[in-house]
Amino acid sequence: MFGIGMPELVIILVIALIVIGPQKLPDLAKSLGKGLAEFKKATDDFKQTIEADSRTEEEKEHLAKLAEAKRKAEDEQAKAAEELRVKVEGAAAAPAAQAAKAEAEKTA
C-alpha cells in the first residue's frame, strides 16, 4: 500500500494521536473512510461509463461493417439479376429474329 509498511503506519498513527488528540481521532478516521469510499464509488462509476462508451464505439464500427457488407451483397445481386435479364431477353429475341427472317424469306 504505497510502500508504507507496518512500522511506518504505526509511527503515523502515533503522531496523529499526539497532534489531533484521542477525542477527535475517531471522527477524523470516520471522515477519511467516508471520503475514500466516495472516491472509490466515483472512480467505479467513471470506469463503467468509459467501458460503456467503448462498447458503443465497437458496436457502431460493427454495424458499419455489416452495412457495407449488405451494400456489396445487394450490388452483386443486382448485377447478377441484370446479367440474367440480358441473357433471357437475348434468348427470347433469337427465336423471334429467326421467325422474322424466315418470314422475310417466304415473302421474297
C-alpha positions in Angstrom: 0.0 0.0 0.0 2.0 3.0 -1.3 5.3 1.5 0.0 4.2 2.1 3.6 4.9 -0.9 5.9 3.6 -1.6 9.4 6.3 0.3 11.3 5.7 3.5 9.2 1.9 3.2 9.7 2.3 2.8 13.5 4.5 5.9 13.6 2.0 7.9 11.5 -0.9 6.8 13.8 1.1 7.8 16.9 1.9 11.2 15.5 -1.7 11.7 14.5 -2.8 10.7 18.0 -0.4 13.2 19.6 -1.3 16.1 17.2 -5.1 15.6 16.8 -5.8 14.1 20.2 -7.7 11.0 21.2 -11.2 12.6 21.1 -11.0 13.9 17.5 -9.1 10.9 16.0 -12.1 8.6 15.6 -14.1 11.3 13.9 -11.2 12.1 11.6 -10.8 8.4 10.8 -14.5 8.1 10.1 -14.5 11.1 7.8 -11.4 9.8 6.0 -13.1 6.4 5.5 -16.2 8.0 4.0 -14.1 10.2 1.7 -12.2 7.2 0.4 -15.5 5.2 -0.1 -17.0 8.1 -2.1 -13.8 8.4 -4.2 -13.9 4.7 -4.9 -17.5 4.9 -5.9 -16.8 7.8 -8.2 -13.9 6.0 -9.9 -16.0 2.9 -10.4 -18.8 5.0 -12.0 -16.3 6.7 -14.3 -14.8 3.3 -15.3 -18.2 1.9 -16.1 -19.0 5.0 -18.2 -15.8 4.6 -20.2 -16.4 0.9 -20.7 -20.0 1.6 -21.9 -18.7 4.3 -24.4 -16.1 1.8 -25.6 -18.7 -0.9 -26.2 -20.8 1.7 -28.0 -18.0 2.6 -30.4 -17.3 -1.1 -31.1 -20.9 -1.7 -31.8 -21.0 1.3 -34.2 -17.9 0.0 -36.1 -19.5 -3.5 -36.3 -22.8 -2.0 -37.7 -20.9 0.0 -40.2 -19.1 -3.2 -41.4 -22.4 -5.0 -41.6 -24.0 -2.2 -43.6 -21.0 -2.2 -46.1 -21.3 -6.0 -46.5 -25.0 -5.7 -47.1 -24.5 -3.0 -49.7 -21.9 -5.1 -51.5 -24.2 -8.1 -51.5 -27.1 -6.1 -52.9 -24.8 -4.7 -55.6 -23.7 -8.2 -56.6 -27.2 -9.4 -56.6 -28.4 -6.6 -58.8 -25.5 -7.2 -61.2 -26.4 -10.9 -61.4 -30.0 -10.1 -61.9 -29.2 -7.7 -64.8 -26.9 -10.3 -66.4 -29.7 -12.9 -66.2 -32.2 -10.5 -67.6 -29.9 -9.8 -70.6 -29.5 -13.5 -71.2 -33.2 -14.1 -71.0 -34.0 -11.2 -73.4 -31.3 -12.4 -75.8 -32.6 -16.0 -75.7 -36.2 -14.8 -76.3 -35.2 -12.4 -79.0 -33.2 -15.0 -81.0 -36.3 -17.2 -82.0 -38.3 -14.1 -82.8 -35.5 -12.9 -85.1 -35.2 -16.3 -86.8 -39.0 -16.3 -87.3 -38.9 -12.8 -88.8 -36.0 -13.8 -91.1 -37.9 -17.0 -92.2 -41.0 -14.9 -92.9 -39.0 -12.4 -94.9 -37.5 -15.2 -97.0 -41.0 -16.6 -97.7 -42.3 -13.3 -98.9 -39.3 -12.7 -101.0 
